[in-house]
Amino acid sequence: MAHMIRNAALFLFTEECMKVYFDDFNYLHVGCFKATLSKILGLGIIGGSMLVKVPQIIKILKNKNSEGINFFSVLLDLFAITAMTSYSFVSGFPFSSWGDGISLGIQTLTIAVLVLHFGGDTAKATAFLAAYLAIVTAALSGLTPIKILWACQAMNIPIVLISKFIQAYTNYSNGSTGQLSAITGFMLFLGSLARIFTSIQETGDTTMIVMYMCSTFANAIIAAQILYYWNVDTAASKKKDEVKKKE
């Protein structure tokens, strides 16, 4: 029983901090406070990530429409998530520093398949799903050299920016955020912001830290657009209602 409790505690505390807190009773240790906060944030992000893109998926299914969602942007986003998760898994980083990649990957894959499906190409959606699963299996099975995974992770820095800027440009061109979910947009921004801290604390990996900094910047732009076009749409809706009343 004691062994199980200790293993459970390791989800929140490192071995060193277990000794500091429970053997030395030093609850003001700055290093352990940061490490524990990082663990808590990481687990919180993992928990929240299970629902981050669900509102987006529901919105697409409800409307049976993927209008306004740029497939190439989703594809790049999926690549970035998959590369980060595979690289972190093979590198042996703590689960709390990358576990959200699993649920985000599944949800992003679902969005990509739905965009293809509602775009009128179900066969292509099925083929895409099969190809992606094959690639993930190869990446996680150890068949892919770590150098290749690192290269893919390094590529995430420009890819994250490009994918978000493509979506931002699509929003600008349409004058609307279309079927983009506001909840998803803001949760992605907050999650990537918290990941900067957890990556510094738990991995120390420069490429991951820079990637999340870029991701936070790009997600902030999308979140700002959601707010802006939300206000524009609201104002336009009010004008339409006023015109109808006058008529």
C-alpha positions in Angstrom: 0.0 0.0 0.0 2.8 2.4 1.0 4.6 1.6 -2.3 1.4 2.5 -4.3 1.0 5.7 -2.4 4.7 6.6 -3.1 4.3 5.8 -6.8 1.2 8.0 -6.9 3.0 10.8 -5.2 5.7 10.7 -7.8 3.1 12.1 -10.3 3.3 15.4 -8.3 6.8 15.3 -6.7 10.2 14.3 -7.9 12.3 11.9 -5.8 14.4 14.8 -4.5 11.4 16.8 -3.6 9.8 13.8 -1.8 12.8 13.9 0.5 12.8 17.6 0.9 9.1 17.7 1.8 8.5 14.5 3.7 11.9 13.8 5.3 13.4 17.3 5.8 9.9 19.0 6.2 11.3 21.9 4.2 8.1 23.3 2.5 9.7 26.6 1.4 12.2 25.0 -1.0 12.1 27.2 -4.1 13.4 24.6 -6.5 10.8 22.0 -5.4 8.0 24.5 -5.5 8.8 25.2 -9.1 9.1 21.5 -9.9 5.8 20.6 -8.1 4.0 23.6 -9.7 5.2 22.4 -13.1 3.9 18.8 -12.4 0.5 20.2 -11.3 0.3 22.4 -14.4 1.4 19.6 -16.7 -1.3 17.2 -15.3 -3.9 20.0 -15.4 -3.0 20.6 -19.1 -3.3 16.9 -19.8 -6.7 16.8 -18.2 -7.9 19.9 -20.0 -6.5 18.7 -23.3 -9.0 15.9 -23.4 -11.7 18.5 -24.1 -9.8 21.3 -25.9 -10.9 20.5 -29.4 -14.1 18.7 -28.5 -16.2 21.9 -28.9 -14.6 22.3 -32.4 -15.5 18.7 -33.3 -19.1 19.1 -32.0 -19.5 22.4 -33.9 -18.5 20.7 -37.2 -20.7 17.6 -36.6 -23.7 19.8 -35.5 -23.5 22.0 -38.6 -22.3 19.2 -40.9 -20.0 21.8 -42.3 -16.2 22.5 -42.0 -16.4 26.0 -43.7 -13.6 28.3 -42.6 -11.3 25.6 -41.4 -8.1 25.4 -43.4 -7.2 21.7 -43.9 -3.5 22.5 -44.6 -3.4 24.4 -41.3 -4.9 21.4 -39.5 -2.5 19.1 -41.2 0.6 21.1 -40.1 -0.9 21.3 -36.6 -1.2 17.5 -36.6 2.4 17.1 -37.8 3.6 19.4 -35.0 1.7 17.5 -32.3 2.8 14.1 -33.6 6.4 15.1 -33.9 6.5 16.6 -30.4 4.8 13.6 -28.8 6.9 11.0 -30.6 10.2 12.9 -29.8 9.2 13.3 -26.1 8.1 9.7 -25.7 11.3 8.3 -27.3 13.5 10.8 -25.3 11.9 9.6 -22.0 10.7 13.0 -20.9 8.2 13.0 -18.0 4.7 12.2 -19.1 3.4 15.4 -17.5 5.5 17.4 -20.0 3.9 15.9 -23.2 0.9 13.7 -22.3 -1.5 16.3 -23.7 -0.1 15.5 -27.1 -1.9 12.2 -27.2 -5.4 13.6 -26.7 -4.7 16.7 -28.9 -3.4 14.4 -31.6 -6.5 12.3 -31.6 -8.8 15.3 -31.6 -6.8 17.1 -34.4 -6.8 13.9 -36.4 -10.6 13.8 -36.0 -11.0 17.3 -37.2 -8.8 16.6 -40.3 -10.9 13.5 -41.2 -14.1 15.5 -40.7 -12.9 18.4 -42.9 -12.1 15.9 -45.7 -15.4 14.0 -45.1 -17.6 17.1 -45.2 -15.6 18.4 -48.1 -17.1 15.6 -50.1 -14.2 13.2 -50.1 -14.8 10.3 -47.6 -12.5 7.9 -49.4 -9.6 10.4 -49.1 -10.5 10.8 -45.4 -10.3 7.0 -44.8 -7.0 6.8 -46.7 -5.6 9.7 -44.7 -6.6 8.1 -41.4 -4.9 4.8 -42.3 -1.7 6.5 -43.5 -1.5 8.6 -40.3 -1.9 5.5 -38.0 0.9 3.7 -39.9 3.2 6.7 -39.5 2.6 7.0 -35.8 3.2 3.3 -35.3 6.6 3.6 -37.0 7.5 6.7 -34.9 6.7 5.2 -31.5 7.9 1.6 -32.1 11.5 2.6 -32.2 11.9 2.0 -35.9 12.5 5.7 -36.5 15.9 7.0 -35.5 15.9 9.6 -32.7 17.8 12.0 -35.0 14.9 12.0 -37.4 12.4 12.6 -34.6 14.6 15.5 -33.3 14.7 17.0 -36.8 10.9 16.8 -37.1 10.6 18.4 -33.6 13.0 21.2 -34.7 10.8 21.7 -37.8 7.9 22.3 -35.5 9.0 25.9 -34.8 8.4 27.2 -38.3 5.5 24.7 -38.9 3.6 25.9 -35.8 3.9 29.5 -37.0 3.0 28.7 -40.6 -0.1 26.6 -39.7 -1.5 29.3 -37.4 -0.7 32.1 -39.9 -2.5 30.2 -42.7 -5.6 29.9 -40.5 -5.3 33.5 -39.5 -5.1 34.6 -43.1 -8.1 32.4 -43.9 -10.0 34.2 -41.2 -8.9 37.5 -42.5 -9.9 36.7 -46.1 -13.3 35.4 -45.0 -13.9 38.3 -42.6 -15.0 35.7 -40.2 -13.7 32.8 -38.1 -16.3 30.5 -39.6 -16.7 27.2 -37.7 -13.7 27.9 -35.4 -14.7 27.3 -31.8 -13.9 30.2 -29.4 -13.5 27.8 -26.4 -11.0 25.7 -28.4 -9.1 28.8 -29.4 -8.7 30.2 -25.9 -7.8 26.9 -24.4 -5.1 26.3 -26.9 -3.6 29.7 -26.1 -3.6 29.1 -22.3 -2.3 25.6 -22.7 0.6 26.6 -24.9 1.4 29.5 -22.5 1.6 27.1 -19.5 3.7 24.6 -21.5 6.5 27.2 -21.8 7.0 26.9 -18.0 6.6 23.1 -17.8 9.0 22.6 -20.7 11.6 24.7 -19.0 11.2 22.9 -15.7 10.8 19.3 -16.8 12.7 18.9 -20.1 15.1 21.8 -20.5 14.9 21.1 -24.2 15.5 24.3 -26.2 13.5 23.2 -29.3 10.4 22.4 -27.2 10.7 25.7 -25.2 11.0 27.8 -28.4 8.2 25.8 -30.1 5.8 26.6 -27.3 6.8 30.2 -27.3 6.0 30.4 -31.0 2.8 28.4 -30.5 1.7 30.8 -27.7 2.3 33.8 -30.0 0.5 32.3 -32.9 -2.5 31.1 -30.7 -2.8 34.6 -29.3 -3.3 35.9 -32.9 -6.1 33.4 -33.5 -7.7 34.1 -30.1 -7.6 37.9 -30.9 -9.3 37.2 -34.2 -12.0 35.2 -32.6 -12.7 38.1 -30.2 -12.5 40.7 -33.1 -14.8 38.9 -35.5 -17.1 37.9 -32.7 -17.7 41.6 -32.0 -18.1 42.3 -35.7 -20.6 39.5 -36.2 -22.5 40.7 -33.1 -22.7 44.3 -34.4 -23.8 43.0 -37.9 -26.5 40.9 -36.3 -27.8 43.8 -34.3 -28.0 46.0 -37.4 -29.9 43.2 -39.2 -32.4 43.0 -36.3 -32.9 46.7 -36.3 -33.6 46.7 -40.1 -36.1 43.9 -39.7 -37.9 45.8 -37.0 -38.2 49.0 -39.1 -39.5 46.9 -42.0 
